[in-house]
Amino acid sequence: MNPVVDQKTGRVYSAKVRRQAVAALSEGAGHRALASKLGIPDATARQWARAYAVGGRAAVLNAGSRHRVYPYELKLSAVKDRLENGMTVREVMIKHGIPSESSVKTWCRQYREHGAEALVNKPRGVKPKNRSLD
């Protein structure tokens, strides 16, 4: 497994460190103990602990390694659970299988600022050039 860059700190964590984190989490270690044991920032340990609670071993080993695209319906349901039903971010993450706290928070902010249409997935990539025919 290749090293993965932590999106918040920019640090690269090897597969070995992530496997050690999974072992500690599976033994019931909390994020503070994990941070202390592995010498990683508390925020990273907290993020991995949440990812482990939601997605298990694979969520920690692959955390931050790829951009995920979630369907509009899932995002809207997650936002409504958070804002209208009073669920915590962690409860929303577990219910919907979302390993990233920041995704849930971003969707909630977008929904509050721009409404449900802000959650629609936008086309990504390079826009095609406008070619005029002579």
C-alpha positions in Angstrom: 0.0 0.0 0.0 1.3 3.4 -0.9 1.7 6.2 1.7 -1.4 8.5 1.9 -1.3 12.2 2.5 -3.4 13.5 5.4 -5.6 16.2 3.9 -5.5 18.5 7.0 -1.8 18.3 8.0 -0.3 17.5 4.6 1.8 14.8 6.3 2.3 11.4 4.6 1.5 8.3 6.7 2.8 5.0 5.6 0.7 1.8 5.4 2.7 0.6 8.4 1.6 3.5 10.6 -2.0 3.0 9.4 -1.9 -0.7 10.2 -0.6 0.1 13.7 -3.5 2.6 14.1 -6.0 -0.1 13.0 -4.5 -2.6 15.5 -4.7 0.0 18.3 -8.3 1.0 17.4 -9.4 -2.7 17.2 -8.1 -3.1 20.8 -10.3 -0.2 21.9 -7.7 2.6 22.0 -9.2 6.1 21.9 -7.9 8.9 19.7 -5.7 10.4 22.4 -4.0 7.1 23.2 -3.6 6.6 19.4 -2.0 10.0 18.9 0.4 9.4 21.8 1.3 5.9 20.8 2.0 6.7 17.1 3.2 10.3 17.5 0.6 11.7 15.2 -1.5 14.9 15.6 -4.6 14.5 17.8 -6.8 15.7 14.9 -5.5 12.9 12.6 -6.0 10.3 15.3 -9.6 11.6 15.9 -10.2 11.5 12.1 -8.9 7.9 11.9 -10.9 6.8 15.0 -14.1 8.2 13.4 -13.3 6.6 10.0 -12.7 3.2 11.8 -16.1 3.5 13.6 -17.8 4.1 10.3 -16.0 1.9 7.8 -13.7 -0.4 9.8 -10.2 -1.3 8.8 -10.5 -0.3 5.2 -11.6 3.2 6.0 -8.4 3.9 7.9 -6.1 2.2 5.5 -7.6 4.1 2.5 -8.5 7.4 4.3 -7.8 10.3 2.1 -6.5 8.2 -0.8 -9.3 9.0 -3.2 -12.0 11.5 -3.9 -15.4 10.0 -3.4 -18.5 11.2 -5.2 -21.7 10.7 -3.2 -25.2 10.7 -4.8 -27.4 13.8 -4.3 -30.0 11.8 -2.4 -27.5 10.5 0.2 -26.1 14.0 0.7 -29.6 15.5 1.1 -30.6 12.7 3.5 -27.4 13.2 5.6 -28.0 17.0 5.7 -31.6 16.6 6.8 -30.6 14.1 9.5 -28.1 16.6 10.8 -30.1 19.9 10.5 -33.7 18.8 10.9 -33.5 15.6 13.0 -30.8 16.9 15.3 -28.3 14.0 14.8 -24.7 14.6 15.6 -22.1 14.6 12.8 -20.8 11.2 14.0 -24.3 9.7 14.1 -24.9 10.9 10.5 -21.5 9.5 9.4 -22.3 6.1 10.9 -25.9 5.9 9.6 -24.9 6.8 6.0 -21.5 5.2 5.9 -19.6 8.4 5.3 -16.0 8.2 6.6 -15.3 11.9 6.4 -16.6 14.4 9.0 -15.6 17.3 6.7 -17.9 16.0 3.9 -21.0 16.2 6.2 -20.0 19.6 7.5 -19.4 20.9 4.0 -22.8 19.7 2.8 -24.6 21.2 5.7 -22.9 24.6 5.1 -23.7 24.5 1.4 -27.3 23.6 2.2 -27.7 26.4 4.6 -26.1 29.0 2.3 -27.6 27.9 -1.1 -30.3 25.3 -0.5 -30.7 21.7 -1.7 -29.6 22.6 -5.3 -26.1 23.2 -3.9 -25.8 19.4 -3.2 -26.2 18.4 -6.8 -23.0 16.9 -8.2 -21.4 19.3 -10.7 -19.6 18.0 -13.8 -15.8 17.9 -13.1 -12.9 18.2 -15.4 -11.9 20.5 -18.2 -14.7 22.2 -20.0 -14.8 21.6 -23.8 -13.7 24.5 -25.9 -16.3 26.2 -28.0 -15.4 25.5 -31.6 -17.1 27.6 -34.2 -17.6 26.2 -37.7 -16.7 28.5 -40.6 
